[in-house]
Each structure stands twice: as structure tokens, then as C-alpha cells.
Amino acid sequence: MLLLPEETAVQVTRLALSNGQVQYDKSGKPLSVFHLNTFYLQIHLIKAPLLIIHGVDDEMVPIEHGQALHQCSGTTISPLWVPDVGHNNLENSELLWKRVRAFVCK
């Protein structure tokens, strides 16, 4: 499920009132208070070029978080969803490093 910016604000408000209790989105996935509060509402303020990268098989932070960050960011740079990579092995991806090099060298 992708969160739209308006929905994100509602989710953050609800989570902020939960005092750390686990909250869930409409599909039943747990939402992260830290992730929502820290990034979703502020990511659009980044004015530098922004490349969002996320491992498709990440079980700690689901891909939907990366997708929502990309959606909320407003960046025109295509994200990189790295296949066969989880949370703790993203840096082992050759695809990731090729894309980062291309991004940095622009």
C-alpha cells in the first residue's frame, strides 16, 4: 500500500498519539513511528537530487516504505528497487553500486 501525503499526515498524527504502541496500516502491516515522523513529512524539503534505493526483499522495513518515501519526495529521479536484496545486504548489490556511481557522476 502506498501512502499519499494527505494520508501520511493522518497516519503520523494517529501514531504520535499512540505513545509507541504498534499501529497498523489498512493492509495490516505495522507502521514505524520513527520512519513516518522523521521522513515522510520532511522528505519533500530536500532540494538536492535524491535517489531512493530499497531492497525488494527487506523484511525489516518493507518496500512500501521506500515507495511511499519516493512518492512523498517529489523527486523526478527514478528509484532503484533492488531485487533479491534485504535490509542488511543492500551494499552487496552490484546493481546498487552501478546506479550510485551513475547518480553521483551526473
C-alpha positions as a Python dict, from the first residue, in 0.01 Angstrom:
ca = {
    (1, 'M'): (0, 0, 0),
    (2, 'L'): (136, 342, -92),
    (3, 'L'): (56, 628, 141),
    (4, 'L'): (-41, 954, -19),
    (5, 'P'): (91, 1270, 151),
    (6, 'E'): (-253, 1354, 295),
    (7, 'E'): (-293, 1002, 430),
    (8, 'T'): (57, 1016, 570),
    (9, 'A'): (-26, 1321, 780),
    (10, 'V'): (-325, 1137, 925),
    (11, 'Q'): (-113, 829, 998),
    (12, 'V'): (158, 1037, 1167),
    (13, 'T'): (-98, 1211, 1387),
    (14, 'R'): (-250, 879, 1487),
    (15, 'L'): (93, 728, 1556),
    (16, 'A'): (212, 1026, 1758),
    (17, 'L'): (-82, 976, 1992),
    (18, 'S'): (-9, 606, 2036),
    (19, 'N'): (288, 654, 2276),
    (20, 'G'): (493, 391, 2099),
    (21, 'Q'): (222, 130, 2062),
    (22, 'V'): (235, -56, 1733),
    (23, 'Q'): (-8, 82, 1478),
    (24, 'Y'): (-106, -86, 1152),
    (25, 'D'): (-196, 40, 806),
    (26, 'K'): (-513, -64, 624),
    (27, 'S'): (-348, -381, 492),
    (28, 'G'): (-244, -492, 841),
    (29, 'K'): (127, -411, 811),
    (30, 'P'): (291, -248, 1113),
    (31, 'L'): (382, 118, 1072),
    (32, 'S'): (701, 265, 1213),
    (33, 'V'): (659, 582, 1422),
    (34, 'F'): (1025, 678, 1365),
    (35, 'H'): (1009, 623, 992),
    (36, 'L'): (688, 821, 943),
    (37, 'N'): (768, 1109, 1176),
    (38, 'T'): (1124, 1155, 1059),
    (39, 'F'): (1098, 1120, 684),
    (40, 'Y'): (755, 1124, 526),
    (41, 'L'): (661, 1475, 624),
    (42, 'Q'): (1007, 1626, 566),
    (43, 'I'): (1149, 1446, 264),
    (44, 'H'): (996, 1696, 20),
    (45, 'L'): (1219, 1964, 178),
    (46, 'I'): (1532, 1807, 27),
    (47, 'K'): (1634, 2027, -264),
    (48, 'A'): (1942, 1829, -374),
    (49, 'P'): (1900, 1548, -628),
    (50, 'L'): (1756, 1250, -443),
    (51, 'L'): (1794, 882, -532),
    (52, 'I'): (1585, 643, -324),
    (53, 'I'): (1709, 285, -306),
    (54, 'H'): (1539, -3, -129),
    (55, 'G'): (1584, -380, -120),
    (56, 'V'): (1280, -563, -254),
    (57, 'D'): (1322, -849, -5),
    (58, 'D'): (1367, -623, 300),
    (59, 'E'): (1168, -779, 585),
    (60, 'M'): (1266, -519, 849),
    (61, 'V'): (1148, -214, 654),
    (62, 'P'): (901, -323, 384),
    (63, 'I'): (942, -197, 28),
    (64, 'E'): (620, 3, 71),
    (65, 'H'): (811, 241, 298),
    (66, 'G'): (1063, 310, 22),
    (67, 'Q'): (783, 352, -230),
    (68, 'A'): (599, 594, -3),
    (69, 'L'): (918, 793, 59),
    (70, 'H'): (970, 821, -315),
    (71, 'Q'): (611, 930, -367),
    (72, 'C'): (629, 1193, -91),
    (73, 'S'): (967, 1324, -200),
    (74, 'G'): (855, 1469, -531),
    (75, 'T'): (1188, 1370, -689),
    (76, 'T'): (1192, 1311, -1062),
    (77, 'I'): (1480, 1064, -1030),
    (78, 'S'): (1364, 706, -1074),
    (79, 'P'): (1407, 498, -759),
    (80, 'L'): (1606, 176, -750),
    (81, 'W'): (1422, -125, -613),
    (82, 'V'): (1699, -382, -575),
    (83, 'P'): (1580, -740, -637),
    (84, 'D'): (1697, -1030, -418),
    (85, 'V'): (1829, -793, -151),
    (86, 'G'): (1706, -742, 203),
    (87, 'H'): (1781, -495, 482),
    (88, 'N'): (2133, -593, 580),
    (89, 'N'): (2287, -690, 247),
    (90, 'L'): (2198, -398, 21),
    (91, 'E'): (2561, -290, -7),
    (92, 'N'): (2647, -627, -166),
    (93, 'S'): (2446, -547, -477),
    (94, 'E'): (2646, -471, -790),
    (95, 'L'): (2333, -311, -937),
    (96, 'L'): (2323, -69, -644),
    (97, 'W'): (2683, 46, -690),
    (98, 'K'): (2646, 91, -1066),
    (99, 'R'): (2341, 310, -1010),
    (100, 'V'): (2507, 509, -729),
    (101, 'R'): (2814, 574, -948),
    (102, 'A'): (2594, 693, -1235),
    (103, 'F'): (2393, 913, -999),
    (104, 'V'): (2697, 1072, -835),
    (105, 'C'): (2877, 1129, -1165),
    (106, 'K'): (2588, 1330, -1318),
}
